[in-house]
Amino acid sequence: MVLSQNRIPSVGIYVKEEFFENTDTPVWTAAYYLRYYLSRVAVSPFEIEKSGGEKGIYIDIAPDYADDEFSLKTENGSLYIKGGRRGVIYGVWDFLESLGCRFFTPECEKIPVIVNLEIPQIDKREKPVMEYRESDYTTLTDEKSLKFASQCRVNGSFHEFPEEFGGYIDYALGVHSFYALVPAFEHYPAHPEYYALYEGERVAGEGKEWQLCLSNPDIVPIAIDNARKILKENPDKKILSVSQNDNWHHCQCEECQRINEEEGSPIGAIIRLTNKIAEALEPEFPDVMFEILPYGYSRPANHKTRPRHNVNIRICASGTCMLHPYDACEDKRLAPPRPDGTKTLFIEDLTAWSDIADRLYVWDYTSNFPLYPMPFPNWRVLKPNLQIMRDNNVRGVFEEANRARGGGVDFNELRTYLLCKLMWNPDCDVDAHRKEFLDYYYGAAAPYLDEYLNVICDNADRLGCHIYYGTIDRYEYLNDECLEQYNKLFDKAEAAVAGDGIRLVRVQRARLSIRFCDVYWHEIIEKGFDTERINQLIVDLRAHGISRLDEWCNLEGTVYGWVRGWNRGVYVHIPFRYQGESLI
């Protein structure tokens, strides 16, 4: 099928009249971007027209398709792109990728020039393995990056796609929700018994770390009423989380401990509460899913009470080594204990949840949150872990990331790209995607950076490391000898692109992760306090737009903590409070 010859279009882009007159629809968005990119590929002025009898490219919504499903089909001299509300746009991205287009970052696209543009016969229909796909890398969440986030096929609540991009899967109430279901400011003064007994005291309220006393029956109607109110205020949102607050202070009262022992896990009491809420509200909200977050102390699956059919389990990979695939690591040091003191690996918990839950999501981790710039060598687990999730009936995944507004320095652009490919299809050729990205994004420096990524993984494995998302440890793969090895590779990478300004800047940005390690451990942790080295690192971080080195603390707070002799600036804010990025 010929689309263009000698810069003259051979076909038009056709949409139904209802979409031609209304540009706030996914069909128009799909047509608009198809016109833009085809015009760049063929250097031809393609036009969007109302559907007629002509041969061309037809774009339409398919009511019987899932939201993220699409199809491409050539027939009778025309190309038909159909899909669900997001899928119709995904169909355009897929078609453009078949022409050689690549969407690596919001600012970096590879668009081939094909003056005489002809396509072969196409007949494919596709939908993602994961129904829910989300990550909070800034390149996916910034409102200026909607197009790129759509190209990456993410669809979770961090992305906030307007209707013209097909909308998104949103929560009426997000995770760590006990604070909203039984508000402490409203009930604690008169009813401290509603809140967890921890180390002999019932504590709750702003600035406190608290949980609910889940064995107290009086909290159930309160939680139901508040959940009902939240759902009525958010009629278009179909998930409500019933989940512990973000701390380990679960109730130690006699009845709660009895339930935990009976269930074999602290999650059992949370399931019992959630089941009651889900049962009470199902008649009013039959299409709402009530979600539980097995996280930290509540991660292990229970043995007795099963989640209801309208309850979703979103298990967190907390306390889990991120260097080795889930099913290839026996390290339990940070695994949460059960009431009987035994510990289970994440893979054991995942398979157990897969057996008892009708619906299963995973909350995964991709960075070291106290030290965002620290090299996090999880490159070899990205694919096997997504495949393990798929094989255990996981239907959605959130890849929690470095969400600093200015981005990060640990190859976060590459990691974002690969994770999005894998969330769509865990069996994709991730090595080919990685090579394409490195070759185009870093140019002549790519071979040295690819070697660096391999060497850092090799070193971490050779030196017996296990890496986690919440530590400030200096792992052996970041010892002085290893840092010297990495710096030599970056020397070669910089030399290879010395005359390529854009790619040199990208290499230098990635190298900041190694520079950070050197300065952080020698000048801050070991108290060398070479002020010139510290200051130059901050200057260069700012020059690259880096605004945050720590999940909870902005750059100003980090620097303040360093000069105070702390390893994190966050300690000035106890309990943790998120600091805005005022430098941006």
MODA-V645978 format. One record per residue. N is the residue number from 1. PHI is phi as a letter, one per 20 degrees, with the letter a starting at -180 (none if undefined). D_LAST is the distance of its C-alpha to the last C-alpha in Angstrom with 1 decimal. Layout:
BEGIN
N_PHI_D_LAST + N_PHI_D_LAST
END
This chain:
BEGIN
1_none_49.0 + 2_e_47.9 + 3_d_44.7 + 4_b_44.7 + 5_c_47.0 + 6_l_46.4 + 7_m_43.2 + 8_d_45.2 + 9_f_44.3 + 10_e_47.2 + 11_c_45.8 + 12_d_43.7 + 13_d_41.1 + 14_d_42.8 + 15_c_41.6 + 16_f_43.7 + 17_g_44.0 + 18_f_42.1 + 19_e_39.0 + 20_f_39.5 + 21_e_39.5 + 22_c_36.5 + 23_e_33.3 + 24_e_31.5 + 25_c_33.2 + 26_f_32.6 + 27_f_35.6 + 28_f_34.2 + 29_g_30.8 + 30_f_32.9 + 31_f_35.0 + 32_f_32.2 + 33_f_30.4 + 34_f_33.8 + 35_f_34.7 + 36_f_31.5 + 37_f_31.9 + 38_f_35.7 + 39_f_35.4 + 40_f_33.3 + 41_f_35.7 + 42_e_38.9 + 43_l_37.7 + 44_c_39.6 + 45_e_39.1 + 46_f_39.4 + 47_c_39.8 + 48_e_39.3 + 49_c_42.6 + 50_f_44.4 + 51_g_46.5 + 52_b_49.9 + 53_e_52.6 + 54_f_51.1 + 55_f_50.1 + 56_r_46.3 + 57_d_43.3 + 58_d_43.4 + 59_d_40.3 + 60_b_41.0 + 61_f_40.2 + 62_d_42.7 + 63_g_43.3 + 64_e_44.9 + 65_e_42.0 + 66_f_39.5 + 67_g_36.0 + 68_d_34.7 + 69_e_38.0 + 70_b_38.9 + 71_b_41.9 + 72_c_42.6 + 73_b_46.2 + 74_e_48.1 + 75_b_51.3 + 76_l_53.8 + 77_n_51.6 + 78_c_48.4 + 79_d_45.3 + 80_d_44.4 + 81_d_40.9 + 82_c_41.0 + 83_a_38.9 + 84_f_37.6 + 85_f_34.8 + 86_e_32.2 + 87_f_34.8 + 88_f_35.8 + 89_f_32.4 + 90_g_32.6 + 91_g_36.0 + 92_f_34.5 + 93_g_31.9 + 94_f_34.9 + 95_f_37.1 + 96_f_34.6 + 97_f_34.2 + 98_f_37.9 + 99_e_37.8 + 100_o_35.6 + 101_f_32.1 + 102_c_29.4 + 103_d_25.9 + 104_e_24.0 + 105_b_20.3 + 106_g_18.7 + 107_d_18.8 + 108_c_22.0 + 109_c_25.3 + 110_d_28.8 + 111_c_31.1 + 112_f_34.8 + 113_d_36.9 + 114_c_40.3 + 115_f_42.2 + 116_e_45.1 + 117_e_43.5 + 118_c_45.9 + 119_d_45.3 + 120_f_47.8 + 121_f_49.0 + 122_c_46.4 + 123_b_47.1 + 124_b_44.6 + 125_c_43.3 + 126_b_40.4 + 127_b_38.3 + 128_f_35.9 + 129_f_37.3 + 130_e_34.5 + 131_f_34.4 + 132_c_31.0 + 133_c_28.3 + 134_b_24.7 + 135_b_21.8 + 136_d_18.2 + 137_g_16.7 + 138_g_13.5 + 139_f_15.5 + 140_d_18.0 + 141_d_16.2 + 142_f_13.6 + 143_f_15.5 + 144_e_15.3 + 145_d_17.2 + 146_g_20.2 + 147_f_22.6 + 148_f_21.7 + 149_f_21.9 + 150_f_25.3 + 151_f_26.3 + 152_e_25.7 + 153_m_27.9 + 154_e_25.8 + 155_b_26.8 + 156_e_25.5 + 157_f_23.7 + 158_f_20.1 + 159_e_20.6 + 160_l_21.8 + 161_f_23.8 + 162_f_25.4 + 163_f_29.2 + 164_f_29.2 + 165_d_27.7 + 166_n_30.3 + 167_m_28.4 + 168_b_27.6 + 169_e_29.0 + 170_c_27.6 + 171_d_28.4 + 172_f_29.8 + 173_b_28.9 + 174_e_26.8 + 175_f_27.6 + 176_l_28.3 + 177_d_30.0 + 178_g_32.7 + 179_g_30.6 + 180_e_31.0 + 181_e_34.6 + 182_c_36.1 + 183_g_33.7 + 184_f_34.3 + 185_f_33.6 + 186_e_36.4 + 187_d_38.9 + 188_f_38.6 + 189_g_40.3 + 190_e_43.4 + 191_c_43.3 + 192_f_41.8 + 193_f_44.1 + 194_f_41.8 + 195_d_39.3 + 196_f_39.6 + 197_e_41.9 + 198_c_40.2 + 199_l_41.8 + 200_n_44.2 + 201_b_41.9 + 202_e_40.5 + 203_c_36.9 + 204_a_34.4 + 205_p_31.8 + 206_f_28.2 + 207_n_26.9 + 208_d_29.9 + 209_d_30.4 + 210_b_33.1 + 211_c_35.0 + 212_e_37.9 + 213_e_41.5 + 214_f_42.3 + 215_e_46.0 + 216_e_46.1 + 217_f_47.5 + 218_f_46.3 + 219_f_42.7 + 220_f_43.7 + 221_f_44.4 + 222_f_41.2 + 223_f_39.1 + 224_f_41.0 + 225_f_40.6 + 226_f_36.8 + 227_f_36.5 + 228_g_38.6 + 229_f_36.6 + 230_f_33.3 + 231_f_35.0 + 232_f_36.5 + 233_f_33.2 + 234_c_31.8 + 235_f_34.9 + 236_e_33.2 + 237_d_31.7 + 238_d_34.2 + 239_c_33.0 + 240_c_32.9 + 241_e_32.1 + 242_d_34.5 + 243_b_33.0 + 244_g_32.7 + 245_f_29.8 + 246_e_27.6 + 247_a_30.0 + 248_d_33.5 + 249_e_35.4 + 250_f_37.8 + 251_f_40.9 + 252_d_43.8 + 253_f_46.4 + 254_g_49.8 + 255_f_49.6 + 256_f_46.1 + 257_f_47.3 + 258_f_50.4 + 259_f_48.5 + 260_g_46.2 + 261_f_49.3 + 262_f_51.1 + 263_e_48.2 + 264_n_47.5 + 265_a_43.7 + 266_f_41.6 + 267_f_40.4 + 268_g_43.9 + 269_f_43.4 + 270_f_40.1 + 271_f_42.0 + 272_f_44.8 + 273_f_42.5 + 274_f_40.6 + 275_g_44.0 + 276_f_45.2 + 277_f_42.2 + 278_f_42.4 + 279_f_46.2 + 280_f_46.0 + 281_e_43.4 + 282_g_44.6 + 283_g_47.1 + 284_e_44.4 + 285_c_41.7 + 286_f_43.6 + 287_d_40.8 + 288_e_38.2 + 289_d_37.5 + 290_e_37.1 + 291_d_35.0 + 292_d_35.4 + 293_d_33.0 + 294_f_35.1 + 295_b_32.5 + 296_m_33.1 + 297_f_36.4 + 298_d_37.3 + 299_f_36.8 + 300_f_40.5 + 301_f_42.5 + 302_e_45.2 + 303_d_49.0 + 304_c_50.2 + 305_e_48.4 + 306_e_47.1 + 307_f_44.1 + 308_f_45.4 + 309_f_45.2 + 310_d_42.3 + 311_d_40.3 + 312_d_37.7 + 313_d_36.9 + 314_d_33.4 + 315_e_34.1 + 316_e_31.3 + 317_e_31.7 + 318_f_30.9 + 319_m_32.8 + 320_c_33.4 + 321_f_33.4 + 322_d_31.0 + 323_e_32.8 + 324_d_36.0 + 325_g_36.9 + 326_g_37.6 + 327_e_41.3 + 328_c_41.6 + 329_c_40.3 + 330_d_42.4 + 331_f_39.9 + 332_d_40.0 + 333_g_38.6 + 334_d_35.6 + 335_f_37.4 + 336_f_37.9 + 337_e_41.5 + 338_e_43.9 + 339_g_46.0 + 340_e_48.7 + 341_n_46.5 + 342_f_46.4 + 343_c_43.3 + 344_c_42.6 + 345_f_40.4 + 346_g_37.8 + 347_f_40.2 + 348_f_43.0 + 349_f_41.0 + 350_f_39.8 + 351_f_43.4 + 352_f_44.6 + 353_f_42.2 + 354_f_43.1 + 355_f_46.7 + 356_d_46.2 + 357_d_43.4 + 358_f_43.8 + 359_c_40.1 + 360_b_37.7 + 361_d_34.0 + 362_c_32.1 + 363_d_28.8 + 364_d_28.1 + 365_c_25.5 + 366_c_24.0 + 367_b_21.9 + 368_e_22.4 + 369_f_20.0 + 370_f_20.2 + 371_c_19.6 + 372_g_17.4 + 373_f_18.0 + 374_f_21.7 + 375_g_23.9 + 376_d_25.3 + 377_e_28.5 + 378_e_29.2 + 379_f_30.0 + 380_e_33.7 + 381_d_33.4 + 382_g_31.3 + 383_f_34.4 + 384_g_37.0 + 385_f_35.0 + 386_f_34.4 + 387_f_38.1 + 388_f_39.1 + 389_g_37.2 + 390_g_38.9 + 391_f_42.3 + 392_d_41.8 + 393_m_41.4 + 394_f_37.6 + 395_d_36.5 + 396_a_32.8 + 397_b_30.0 + 398_d_26.4 + 399_e_24.8 + 400_f_22.1 + 401_c_19.5 + 402_f_16.3 + 403_d_13.9 + 404_g_10.6 + 405_g_8.1 + 406_e_7.9 + 407_n_11.6 + 408_c_14.1 + 409_c_16.7 + 410_e_20.0 + 411_l_21.1 + 412_f_19.2 + 413_f_19.8 + 414_f_23.5 + 415_f_23.7 + 416_g_22.2 + 417_f_24.7 + 418_f_27.6 + 419_f_27.0 + 420_f_26.9 + 421_f_30.2 + 422_f_31.8 + 423_f_30.9 + 424_f_32.7 + 425_b_35.6 + 426_f_35.9 + 427_e_38.7 + 428_f_36.8 + 429_e_37.2 + 430_f_34.0 + 431_f_35.2 + 432_f_35.5 + 433_f_32.1 + 434_f_30.6 + 435_f_32.6 + 436_g_31.7 + 437_f_28.0 + 438_g_28.3 + 439_f_30.7 + 440_e_28.7 + 441_f_25.1 + 442_d_26.1 + 443_l_29.4 + 444_f_31.8 + 445_e_29.7 + 446_g_30.3 + 447_g_33.5 + 448_f_32.1 + 449_f_29.1 + 450_f_31.4 + 451_f_33.6 + 452_g_30.8 + 453_f_30.0 + 454_f_33.7 + 455_f_34.4 + 456_f_31.7 + 457_f_33.3 + 458_g_36.7 + 459_f_36.0 + 460_f_34.5 + 461_f_37.6 + 462_f_40.1 + 463_e_38.9 + 464_m_39.3 + 465_e_35.8 + 466_c_34.5 + 467_d_30.8 + 468_c_29.0 + 469_e_25.6 + 470_c_25.3 + 471_c_26.7 + 472_d_25.8 + 473_f_29.0 + 474_e_29.4 + 475_f_31.3 + 476_f_34.1 + 477_f_32.6 + 478_d_30.0 + 479_f_32.7 + 480_f_33.0 + 481_f_35.6 + 482_f_33.4 + 483_g_30.3 + 484_f_32.6 + 485_f_33.8 + 486_f_30.4 + 487_f_29.4 + 488_f_32.6 + 489_f_31.6 + 490_f_28.2 + 491_g_30.1 + 492_f_32.3 + 493_f_29.4 + 494_f_27.7 + 495_f_31.1 + 496_f_31.8 + 497_d_28.9 + 498_g_29.0 + 499_e_29.7 + 500_d_27.3 + 501_g_24.0 + 502_f_21.9 + 503_f_23.6 + 504_f_23.5 + 505_f_19.7 + 506_f_19.9 + 507_f_22.5 + 508_f_20.6 + 509_f_17.6 + 510_f_20.2 + 511_f_21.9 + 512_g_19.0 + 513_f_20.4 + 514_f_23.6 + 515_f_22.2 + 516_g_20.3 + 517_g_23.7 + 518_f_25.5 + 519_f_23.4 + 520_f_22.8 + 521_f_26.5 + 522_e_28.1 + 523_e_26.0 + 524_d_24.7 + 525_f_27.3 + 526_e_30.2 + 527_m_29.1 + 528_f_29.4 + 529_l_26.5 + 530_f_26.5 + 531_f_23.9 + 532_f_23.6 + 533_f_23.0 + 534_f_20.4 + 535_f_18.5 + 536_f_18.8 + 537_f_17.5 + 538_f_14.3 + 539_g_14.1 + 540_f_14.9 + 541_g_12.5 + 542_f_9.6 + 543_f_11.6 + 544_e_11.7 + 545_m_8.0 + 546_f_9.0 + 547_d_7.0 + 548_b_10.2 + 549_d_13.8 + 550_b_15.5 + 551_g_15.9 + 552_d_15.9 + 553_c_13.9 + 554_f_10.3 + 555_f_10.4 + 556_f_11.4 + 557_f_14.1 + 558_f_15.3 + 559_f_15.8 + 560_f_17.6 + 561_f_19.7 + 562_f_20.7 + 563_f_21.9 + 564_f_23.8 + 565_n_25.5 + 566_e_24.2 + 567_e_23.3 + 568_b_20.4 + 569_f_18.2 + 570_f_18.8 + 571_f_22.3 + 572_f_21.2 + 573_c_20.8 + 574_d_24.2 + 575_f_24.7 + 576_g_21.4 + 577_c_18.8 + 578_f_15.5 + 579_e_12.5 + 580_f_9.4 + 581_e_6.1 + 582_f_5.4 + 583_f_3.8 + 584_e_0.0
END
